[in-house]
Amino acid sequence: MFGLSELAIILIVVAAVLAVKKLPELTRSAGKSARILKSEARAARDADEPGTPRVIQGETVEREDPGSNTGPRG
């Protein structure tokens, strides 16, 4: 019958054949994870440096002019 080494080789080959279908998805997921990790590490490093503005992509912050009070006067 089969020995332990032959059985291990067969299992590795079967796993490789089944993994080929999922390989693009796995690599895409690994790339996204690496980008997230890199951005988080950069954010943590930038948080240590006070005085640098934090830019959040996709949000706009409008500042109020301190000289113009548009609210109701009471």
Contact map, one row per residue, 1 for C-alpha under 8 A:
11100000000000000000000000000000000000000000000000000000000000000000000000
11110110000000000000000000000000000000000000000000000000000000000000000000
11111110000000000000000000000000000000000000000000000000000000000000000000
01111111000000000000000000000000000000000000000000000000000000000000000000
00111111100000000000000000000000000000000000000000000000000000000000000000
01111111110000000000000000000000000000000000000000000000000000000000000000
01111111111000000000000000000000000000000000000000000000000000000000000000
00011111111100000000000000000000000000000000000000000000000000000000000000
00001111111110000000000000000000000000000000000000000000000000000000000000
00000111111111000000000000000000000000000000000000000000000000000000000000
00000011111111100000000000000000000000000000000000000000000000000000000000
00000001111111110000000000000000000000000000000000000000000000000000000000
00000000111111111000000000000000000000000000000000000000000000000000000000
00000000011111111100000000000000000000000000000000000000000000000000000000
00000000001111111110000000000000000000000000000000000000000000000000000000
00000000000111111111000000000000000000000000000000000000000000000000000000
00000000000011111111100000000000000000000000000000000000000000000000000000
00000000000001111111110000000000000000000000000000000000000000000000000000
00000000000000111111111000000000000000000000000000000000000000000000000000
00000000000000011111111000000000000000000000000000000000000000000000000000
00000000000000001111111100000000000000000000000000000000000000000000000000
00000000000000000111111111000000000000000000000000000000000000000000000000
00000000000000000011111111100000000000000000000000000000000000000000000000
00000000000000000000111111110000000000000000000000000000000000000000000000
00000000000000000000011111111000000000000000000000000000000000000000000000
00000000000000000000011111111100000000000000000000000000000000000000000000
00000000000000000000001111111110000000000000000000000000000000000000000000
00000000000000000000000111111111000000000000000000000000000000000000000000
00000000000000000000000011111111100000000000000000000000000000000000000000
00000000000000000000000001111111110000000000000000000000000000000000000000
00000000000000000000000000111111111000000000000000000000000000000000000000
00000000000000000000000000011111111100000000000000000000000000000000000000
00000000000000000000000000001111111110000000000000000000000000000000000000
00000000000000000000000000000111111111000000000000000000000000000000000000
00000000000000000000000000000011111111100000000000000000000000000000000000
00000000000000000000000000000001111111110000000000000000000000000000000000
00000000000000000000000000000000111111111000000000000000000000000000000000
00000000000000000000000000000000011111111100000000000000000000000000000000
00000000000000000000000000000000001111111110000000000000000000000000000000
00000000000000000000000000000000000111111111000000000000000000000000000000
00000000000000000000000000000000000011111111100000000000000000000000000000
00000000000000000000000000000000000001111111110000000000000000000000000000
00000000000000000000000000000000000000111111111000000000000000000000000000
00000000000000000000000000000000000000011111111100000000000000000000000000
00000000000000000000000000000000000000001111111110000000000000000000000000
00000000000000000000000000000000000000000111111111010000000000000000000000
00000000000000000000000000000000000000000011111111000000000000000000000000
00000000000000000000000000000000000000000001111111000000000000000000000000
00000000000000000000000000000000000000000000111111110000000000000000000000
00000000000000000000000000000000000000000000011111110000000000000000000000
00000000000000000000000000000000000000000000000011111000000000000000000000
00000000000000000000000000000000000000000000010011111100000000000000000000
00000000000000000000000000000000000000000000000000111110000000000000000000
00000000000000000000000000000000000000000000000000011111000000000000000000
00000000000000000000000000000000000000000000000000001111100000000000000000
00000000000000000000000000000000000000000000000000000111111000000000000000
00000000000000000000000000000000000000000000000000000011111000000000000000
00000000000000000000000000000000000000000000000000000001111100000000000000
00000000000000000000000000000000000000000000000000000001111110000000000000
00000000000000000000000000000000000000000000000000000000011111000000000000
00000000000000000000000000000000000000000000000000000000001111100000000000
00000000000000000000000000000000000000000000000000000000000111110000000000
00000000000000000000000000000000000000000000000000000000000011111000000000
00000000000000000000000000000000000000000000000000000000000001111100000000
00000000000000000000000000000000000000000000000000000000000000111111100000
00000000000000000000000000000000000000000000000000000000000000011111100000
00000000000000000000000000000000000000000000000000000000000000001111100000
00000000000000000000000000000000000000000000000000000000000000001111110000
00000000000000000000000000000000000000000000000000000000000000001111111000
00000000000000000000000000000000000000000000000000000000000000000001111100
00000000000000000000000000000000000000000000000000000000000000000000111110
00000000000000000000000000000000000000000000000000000000000000000000011111
00000000000000000000000000000000000000000000000000000000000000000000001111
00000000000000000000000000000000000000000000000000000000000000000000000111
